[in-house]
Amino acid sequence: MKFTPFRFLCITGLLAIFSSTISKSPVLPLFAAHLGADPSGVGVIASVSAFTGIIASIPAGMLSDRFGRKRMLLFSAIIFATAPFCYLFVNQLWQLAVVRFYHGFATAIFIPVAMALVSDLFHKERGEKLGWFSTSTLAGRFVAPLAGGGIIGALTFNPALSYRLVYVICGIAGLVVLVLAFRIKEFSSEEHSERQESKRGWSEALSRLRAVFSIKGILTTSIVEASMLFAYGTFETFLPLYSVQSGITAYEIGMFLSAQVITLALTKPVMGRFSDRHGGKSQILSGAMIGAVCIGSFSLFRSFIPLLTLSILFGLSLSIVTSATSAFIADLSRRESHGSAMGILGSIMDIGHTTGPLLSGIIAGSFGFEKAFTSASVVLVLAAGMFGLSMAKKI
């Protein structure tokens, strides 16, 4: 099989997201609880890295428009390679928060810049190619919870050792990402020359950013995806604790998370191709409503099979929405602004991902995990309704 630049980027993305995911799923809430965090404290810790995305994604996208995608991908790879080893020295919650903040820059930069690169290289097949790139990252996201849950389950006699072993594996994967990032090819020579001619300074970069912000379709689409990430952040942070409370093992929890991710991985290219052919508006709306039903239904069950089924269905709803949103936003923006557009998407997404664990942690601490899942469902319904009204006005 020939390793095209696109396939090489996909392999790098797979390992990058494996490294990122194994650092948090399912180890992070368990590690935070081991250090003494209550449910609201776990929510705060889980929100820290997503908060990094809020402040970093837009600048990362702008910088990639200005200086090129590869430079920013290399910068994120350095963080992937160094941050995991910092966890080995953590013994207090504030230290864990600091490390999570630093580690959050890796994915906050990598994902929007890589998506902008894919959007640059493809047009007619944009949704499908973004779907394949996402599938490659999801392959890493699938393996990570199984590996992390397996290590923690095998070393139940020494939880502290199991957590540190997970972060050593995370660090090794990050080092491989750094090596691979040096070999990513950004553009052909003609495309590179064209990009060099388009660099006219920071005033033009800021002007492009303002132009992207003025497109209401980009903002409303980003808000729907943010609501999905709100629900997903609630799911990945509190389903492990909810499941442990219900008598489910750490390995089975890893299966919930991985089953969801493999559903995403198998369906995203198909959903992306569907979006290319039929448009993304109805796909985004229907996926959000399915997701709302699924996340709300977690509060109704406490046994393995129903929770596994809901995890798979929630993964399908994520696939339906996210395979359409990035391609739809790329279509609404100009090529030279793809980095800024994806940065805005990433930033708004991370607002959802940050507030999900944070607000759901407060609700879980006050009213129980069931109410946290229900609240996430309400947020998703409201966002879907706003998107539907916005799109209806344009018809």
C-alpha positions in Angstrom: 0.0 0.0 0.0 1.4 3.4 -1.0 1.7 5.9 1.8 0.4 9.1 0.4 0.7 12.3 2.4 -3.0 11.9 3.4 -2.5 8.4 4.7 0.7 9.4 6.6 -1.3 12.2 8.3 -3.9 9.7 9.2 -1.4 7.4 10.8 0.1 10.3 12.8 -3.4 11.3 13.9 -4.2 7.7 15.1 -1.2 7.6 17.4 -1.7 11.2 18.6 -5.3 10.6 19.6 -4.4 7.2 21.2 -1.9 9.1 23.3 -4.4 11.8 24.2 -7.2 9.4 25.0 -5.3 7.0 27.1 -4.3 9.9 29.3 -8.0 10.5 30.3 -10.2 7.5 29.4 -10.9 5.8 31.8 -7.9 6.7 33.9 -8.4 10.5 34.5 -11.6 10.4 36.7 -10.2 7.4 38.6 -6.8 9.0 39.1 -8.5 12.3 40.2 -10.7 10.4 42.7 -7.6 8.5 43.9 -6.1 11.9 44.7 -9.2 12.9 46.7 -11.5 14.7 44.2 -15.2 14.6 44.7 -17.6 14.5 41.6 -17.5 18.3 41.1 -13.7 18.2 41.5 -13.5 15.4 38.9 -15.5 17.6 36.6 -13.1 20.5 37.0 -10.1 18.3 36.3 -11.7 16.8 33.2 -12.6 20.3 31.9 -9.1 21.8 32.2 -7.7 20.3 28.9 -10.8 21.2 27.0 -10.5 24.8 28.4 -7.1 24.9 26.8 -8.8 24.2 23.5 -11.1 27.2 23.9 -8.1 29.6 24.1 -5.7 27.8 21.7 -7.8 26.5 18.8 -8.4 29.9 17.1 -4.8 31.1 17.4 -3.6 27.8 16.2 -5.8 27.9 13.1 -4.7 31.5 12.4 -1.1 30.7 12.8 -1.4 27.7 10.4 -3.0 30.0 7.8 -0.1 32.4 8.3 2.9 30.1 8.6 1.8 26.8 7.3 0.1 23.6 8.7 3.3 21.5 9.2 4.9 24.0 11.7 1.9 23.9 13.9 1.6 20.1 13.7 5.2 19.9 14.8 4.6 22.2 17.7 1.7 20.1 18.9 3.8 16.9 18.5 6.3 18.3 20.9 3.6 18.6 23.5 2.3 15.1 22.8 5.8 13.8 23.5 6.5 15.7 26.7 3.3 16.1 28.6 2.6 12.5 29.5 5.7 12.1 31.5 4.7 15.0 33.7 1.8 12.9 35.1 4.4 10.6 36.8 5.3 13.4 39.2 1.7 14.3 40.2 0.5 13.7 43.7 -1.9 16.6 44.3 -5.0 17.7 42.4 -3.6 21.1 41.5 -0.6 19.5 39.9 -2.9 17.3 37.9 -4.8 20.3 36.7 -1.6 22.1 35.6 -0.5 19.0 33.6 -3.9 18.7 32.0 -3.8 22.3 31.0 -0.4 21.8 29.3 -1.4 18.5 27.7 -4.6 20.1 26.3 -2.5 22.3 23.9 -1.6 19.1 21.9 -5.0 18.2 20.6 -6.2 21.9 20.6 -3.6 22.6 18.0 -3.4 19.2 16.2 -7.0 18.6 15.4 -8.1 21.9 13.8 -4.8 22.3 11.9 -4.9 18.7 10.5 -8.6 19.2 9.5 -7.7 22.4 7.8 -4.9 20.6 5.9 -7.4 17.9 4.8 -9.9 20.6 3.7 -7.1 22.3 1.7 -6.3 19.1 -0.2 -9.8 17.9 -1.1 -13.1 19.6 -2.2 -15.5 17.2 -3.9 -14.6 14.4 -1.5 -14.1 16.7 1.5 -16.7 15.1 3.8 -15.5 11.6 3.0 -11.8 12.4 3.5 -12.5 14.2 6.7 -14.4 11.1 7.7 -11.5 8.9 7.0 -9.1 11.1 8.9 -11.5 11.1 11.8 -11.8 7.3 11.6 -8.0 7.0 11.8 -8.0 9.1 15.0 -11.0 7.2 16.3 -9.0 3.9 15.9 -6.6 5.3 18.4 -9.5 6.5 20.6 -10.9 2.9 20.4 -7.8 1.1 21.5 -6.9 3.6 24.3 -9.8 2.9 26.7 -9.4 -0.9 26.3 -5.6 -0.6 27.0 -6.1 1.8 29.9 -8.9 -0.1 31.4 -7.1 -3.4 31.0 -4.0 -2.1 32.8 -6.0 -0.6 35.6 -8.1 -3.8 35.9 -5.0 -6.0 36.0 -3.2 -3.9 38.7 -6.2 -3.4 41.0 -3.9 -4.4 43.9 -1.8 -1.2 43.3 -3.9 1.6 41.7 -1.1 4.2 41.9 1.2 1.9 39.9 -1.5 1.2 37.3 -2.1 4.9 36.7 1.6 5.7 36.2 2.0 2.7 33.9 -0.8 4.1 31.7 1.0 7.5 31.5 4.3 5.8 30.5 2.5 4.1 27.6 0.9 7.5 26.8 4.4 9.1 26.6 5.9 6.4 24.4 3.0 7.0 21.9 3.7 10.7 22.1 7.3 10.3 21.2 6.4 8.2 18.1 4.0 11.1 17.1 6.9 13.5 17.3 9.0 11.4 15.0 6.2 11.0 12.5 5.3 14.7 12.5 8.7 15.5 11.0 7.8 13.5 7.9 4.4 15.0 7.2 4.3 16.6 3.8 2.1 19.7 3.7 1.5 20.6 0.0 2.8 20.0 -3.4 5.3 22.6 -4.7 2.6 24.4 -6.7 0.3 24.6 -3.7 3.2 25.7 -1.4 4.0 28.5 -3.9 0.4 29.6 -4.0 0.3 29.7 -0.2 3.4 31.7 0.0 1.9 34.3 -2.3 -1.2 34.6 -0.1 0.7 35.6 3.0 0.1 39.3 3.4 0.5 39.8 7.2 -1.5 39.9 10.4 -4.0 42.5 9.3 -5.2 40.2 6.5 -5.2 37.2 8.9 -7.4 39.2 11.3 -9.6 40.3 8.5 -10.2 36.7 7.4 -11.0 35.7 11.0 -13.6 38.5 11.3 -15.1 37.4 7.9 -15.4 33.8 9.2 -17.0 34.9 12.4 -19.6 36.9 10.4 -20.9 33.7 8.8 -23.8 32.7 11.0 -23.9 29.2 9.6 -20.4 28.5 10.9 -21.4 29.7 14.4 -24.7 27.8 14.6 -23.1 24.6 13.3 -20.3 24.9 15.8 -22.8 25.3 18.6 -24.5 22.1 17.7 -21.2 20.3 17.7 -20.3 22.0 21.0 -23.6 20.6 22.5 -22.6 17.1 21.3 -19.2 17.6 23.0 -21.0 18.8 26.2 -22.9 15.5 26.2 -19.8 13.5 25.3 -17.8 15.2 28.1 -20.5 14.3 30.5 -20.6 10.7 29.2 -16.8 10.0 29.3 -16.3 11.7 32.7 -19.2 10.4 34.7 -20.2 7.1 33.0 -17.1 5.4 34.6 -18.0 6.7 38.1 -21.7 5.9 37.5 -20.8 2.4 36.3 -18.5 1.7 39.2 -21.3 2.7 41.6 -23.5 0.2 39.8 -21.0 -2.6 40.3 -19.5 -2.7 36.7 -15.8 -3.5 36.4 -13.1 -1.1 35.0 -12.6 -3.4 32.0 -16.3 -3.4 31.2 -16.2 0.5 31.4 -13.4 0.4 28.9 -15.7 -1.6 26.6 -18.4 1.0 26.8 -16.0 3.7 25.7 -14.4 1.6 23.0 -17.6 0.3 21.6 -18.8 3.9 21.1 -15.6 4.8 19.4 -15.5 1.8 17.1 -19.1 2.8 16.0 -17.8 6.2 15.1 -14.8 4.8 13.3 -16.9 2.4 11.2 -19.6 4.9 10.2 -17.8 8.2 9.8 -16.6 7.8 6.2 -20.0 6.5 5.2 -21.7 9.5 6.9 -19.2 11.8 5.4 -19.9 10.5 1.9 -23.6 10.9 2.6 -23.0 14.5 3.6 -21.0 15.2 0.4 -23.9 13.9 -1.7 -27.0 15.2 0.2 -25.8 18.1 2.2 -25.3 18.3 6.0 -28.2 20.3 7.4 -30.8 17.6 8.0 -28.0 15.2 8.9 -26.7 17.5 11.7 -30.2 18.1 13.1 -31.3 14.4 13.1 -28.0 13.3 14.7 -28.3 15.8 17.5 -31.8 14.6 18.3 -30.7 11.0 18.4 -27.8 12.0 20.7 -30.2 13.8 23.1 -32.3 10.7 23.5 -29.3 8.5 24.1 -27.5 10.6 26.7 -30.7 11.1 28.6 -31.4 7.4 28.6 -28.2 6.5 30.5 -30.0 7.6 33.7 -32.6 4.8 33.2 -30.2 1.8 33.3 -27.5 0.4 35.6 -26.6 -3.0 33.9 -23.9 -3.8 31.3 -26.0 -4.6 28.2 -28.3 -1.6 28.2 -25.4 0.8 28.9 -23.3 -0.9 26.2 -26.2 -0.5 23.7 -26.7 3.2 24.6 -22.9 3.8 24.2 -23.0 2.4 20.7 -26.1 4.4 19.7 -24.6 7.6 21.2 -21.5 6.9 19.1 -23.7 6.7 16.0 -25.3 10.0 16.8 -21.8 11.6 17.2 -20.8 10.1 13.8 -23.9 11.5 12.1 -23.3 15.0 13.4 -19.6 15.4 13.4 -19.1 13.9 9.9 -21.2 16.7 8.5 -20.2 19.7 10.6 -16.6 20.1 9.6 -17.2 19.6 5.9 -20.2 22.0 6.1 -18.1 24.6 7.8 -15.2 24.1 5.3 -17.7 24.6 2.4 -18.9 27.9 4.0 -15.4 29.3 4.3 -12.6 30.2 1.8 -9.6 27.9 1.4 -7.1 30.5 2.8 -9.4 30.8 5.9 -9.8 27.0 6.5 -7.4 27.2 9.5 -9.4 30.0 11.1 -12.7 28.3 10.4 -11.6 25.0 11.9 -10.1 26.9 14.8 -13.4 28.6 15.5 -15.1 25.2 15.3 -12.5 23.7 17.7 -12.8 26.6 20.1 -16.6 26.5 20.4 -16.5 22.7 20.5 -14.1 22.9 23.5 -16.5 25.3 25.2 -19.0 22.5 25.1 -16.4 19.9 26.1 -15.3 22.1 29.0 -18.6 23.1 30.4 -20.0 19.5 30.1 -17.9 17.9 32.8 -17.9 21.1 34.9 -21.6 21.8 35.0 -22.5 18.1 35.0 -20.1 17.6 37.9 -21.9 20.2 39.9 -25.3 18.6 39.1 -24.0 15.1 39.8 -22.6 16.2 43.2 -25.8 17.9 44.2 -28.5 15.7 42.6 -26.8 12.5 41.4 -25.4 11.1 38.1 -28.8 10.5 36.6 -29.7 14.2 36.6 -26.3 15.0 35.0 -27.2 12.8 32.0 -30.7 14.3 31.8 -29.3 17.8 31.8 -26.9 17.0 29.0 -29.9 15.8 27.0 -31.7 19.1 27.5 -28.7 21.1 26.4 -28.5 19.0 23.2 -32.2 19.5 22.4 -31.9 23.3 22.8 -28.9 23.5 20.5 -30.6 21.3 17.9 -33.7 23.5 18.0 -31.6 26.6 17.5 -29.8 25.1 14.6 -33.1 24.0 13.0 -34.7 27.4 13.3 -31.5 29.0 11.9 -31.5 26.8 8.9 -35.2 27.1 8.3 -34.8 30.9 8.0 -32.4 30.5 5.2 -34.7 28.2 3.2 
